């Protein structure tokens, strides 16, 4: 009996490439959109004062495109996780599926239960399918005692679950990492911008509050983008972690029901 596995998620190489592409797009947005001449006085992104928020973000410095890349990375992997976890959950509602499986197992309608698994699809259905298939197999095996049969069913469920769980949590580390480094990168950009602002003020000789205020606002752009990146990453990470926990709990619940049913009625 071959154990099925729900495919999904970016491979490691593709994940690394996706991050590089996102940062590349961030650089393009920084130069082509934020650095457009229309956003600055005199049409000069280097010397002209910014006309709008886009120009102000451009003046935030070289950390800004990296932060934009991080933000795009969070969005990209959030979409990937959403699609993958939805696929893992299957086509129908999880609680309805579990209820049907319990009912079918209680009447020993194994073919009907396996048909429901094929209809539901996804990681949860794969685990339940393997457990039911093993249940049906050991029922007709006269060479094993009841304890050995229970162990065989439990082992089949554990192996199927072990194949599915890594796919559910795959690439979550990227989102959690962005939640951590987003704010830190933003603070680095802000500190660098503040240093430049005060250095320019010192070189000017006379205090210029307008120039100082402009420099500080440009520096704080990094903090804004960094905090937004971290906030979105934390929200998505908690959302997906909760969904993975729900699917894992459903796997455990279905497996427990299969084993409990065999212990009470099996031979």
N, C-alpha and C positions, 0 to 999 in steps of 0.2 A: 504494500500500500504506500503510495507516494504522497508525501505531505505537500499540500498546496501552499502557496505564499502570495499575498497580495503585493504586486509590484507598485512602486511609487516613490516619489522624492528624487531630488537631484543626486546623481553620483558625486563622489568627492571632487573629481576633476571639474565637473560641470559647476559645482558649487563655488569652487575657487575662481573659475572663469567668470561666473555670474557676478561675483564681488568686484573683480577687475573691470568688467564691462560697466557696472553701475558707477564706479568711480570715474571711468572714462566719460560716461554720459554727464556726470557731475561737472567735470572739467569743461565739457562742451557747453553746458548750460551757463557756467560761470563766465566763459569768454564770449559766447554768442548771444546770450540773452541778458544776463546781468551787466555785461561789459559793452552792450550796444551803445554806439555814440549818442543816440537819442536820449539816453538816460543821464547825460552830463552837459554842463554848460560848455558851450564852444565845441561840443562833439568830441571832446578829448577825455577818454576814460582815465588817463594817467594824471592829468593836471587839473581837469575841470571838476567843479563841485557837482555832486549828484543832484539830479532833478527830482528823483522819486526814491521809493524804497528799494527798487531794483539796483539803482546806482549805489545806494548806501550799502547794500549787501555786497556789491562788487568791491567796495572799498574796505570790506572786512578782512581782506588779505588772502593768502594762499591756503589757509585752513578751510575756507568756505567751500571750495569745490570738493574737498575730501569729505566734509560734513554732508554736503548734498548727496555725494556718493553713498555715504552710510545710510542716509534717510531712504534713498532709492533701494538700497540693499534690504532694509527692513520691510519695505513694501513688497519687494519681489519675493522674498522668502515667506512673508505672510500669505501671499496669494498661493504660493506652492504648498505651504502647510495646510491651508484651507481646502484646496482641491484634494490633496492626499488623504487628509483625515476624513473628509466627507466620503471619499471612495472607500476608506477602511470601515466606516460605519455601515456601509451598505445602502441599499436602495430604499428600504422602508424604515419605519420607526423602530428603534432598538428595543424598547419595552414591549411593543406589540410582537416583535419577532421572538423574544425570549418567552413570552406568554404562550405563543403557538408551539414552540419547541417543547416546553414543559408538558403541554396538553398531549402532544403527539407521542412523546416518550412514555407518558403514563399509560397510554393505550397500546404501547409497543408497535406503533406505526412508524417503523424506522425509515421505510422508503419515503413516506410522506414527509418526515422530518428532514431527510436529506434533500428532498425536492424543495422544501422551504429554504434550505441553506443555499441551494443553487439559484433560487429566485432572489434571495436577499443579497448575496455576494458580499465581498469585503472581508476584512480580517476577522471580525466576530463570527461570520458565517463559516469561514474556513476552519476556525478552531472547533466550532460546534460540529461541523461535518466530520472532522477527523475523530472526535470523541464518539459520535454516533456510529461511524463506520467500525471503529474498534469494538464498541459495545455489541454490534451485530455479529462481528467476527468471533468474539470470545463466547457468545451465547451458544454457538455451535461447536465449540472446542471442548472435547471431553478429556483432554490430556492435562488440563489445568484445574486446580481447585479454585474455590470462590475468591479466596484472598489473592491468589495470583492473577485472577481475572480483573479484580478491582485495581490492582497495581498496574496491570497492562493498560487499562483504560486511563488511569491517572497519568501514566507516563506519556501516552499518546497526546493527551490534552496539554501537558507541560511542554512537549516538543513543538506542538503546533503554536502554542502561545509564544514560545521562545523565538520562533521564526517571525512572528508578526510584530512583536513589541519594538524591536529596533527600528522598523520602518515607521512606526507611529511617532517615535521621538527623534527621528533623523532630522538633522539641520536645525533643531530647536536651539542647539548651542550657538548657532550663528546669531539668532535673534537675541538670546540672552547676552552674548558678547557685545552686540551693538547697544544694548541697554546700558552696559557698563562704560564702554569707551566713548559713547556719544557725548555725554556730559563732559567727560575728561578732555576730549578733543576740543569741545567748545570752549572750555576754560583756558586751554592752552592758547587757542586763537585769541581769546579776549586779553590774556596777559600780554601776548606779543603785540596786539593792537594798542594796549595801554602804554606799553614801553615806547612804541613808535610815536604815540600822541604826545607824551611828555617830553620825549627827546626832541621832537619838532618844536615844541613850545620853548624848550630851553635854548635851542639854536636861534629862535626868533629874537631873543633878547628881551622884548617887552611882552608882558602877559596879554594873551589874546583869548578871552573867554569863549568867543564864538568858535575859534579854531579848536580849542580844547573840547568844547561840547560836541563838535562834529566828530572829532577823533574818538571820543568815548562812545558815541552812538554807533560808529562804525565798528568799534571793537566788540561792543555788546551783541552785534549781529551773530557772532560766533556762538555766544552763549544761547541765544534764542534758537538757532538751528540745532545745536547740540541737545538742548533740553527737549525740543520737539521730537528729535530722533529717539532719545531715551524713553520719553513718555509713550510714544507709539509702540516701541519695542516691548516695554513692560506690559502694556495692555494686551498686545497680541500674544506674548509669551504666556501670560496667565490664562488667557482665553483658550489657547490651544492645549495647555497643560491640563486644564479642567476637562476639556473634551476627551483627551487621551485617558485620563483617570476614569471617566464614565465608561469608555469602551473597555478598558481593562477590568473594571468592576463587572461589566456585563459578561465578559469572558469567564471570570471566576464564578459568577452566579450560574451561568449555563453549565460549566464544568461540574460544579457542586451538585446541580440537579441531576445530571447524567449519572454521576457516581452514586448519589443517594438512591436513585431509582433502581440501579442495579443491586445495591446492597439490600434493598427491601424486597426485591422480586426475583433477582437473578439467581442462577445456580452455579 
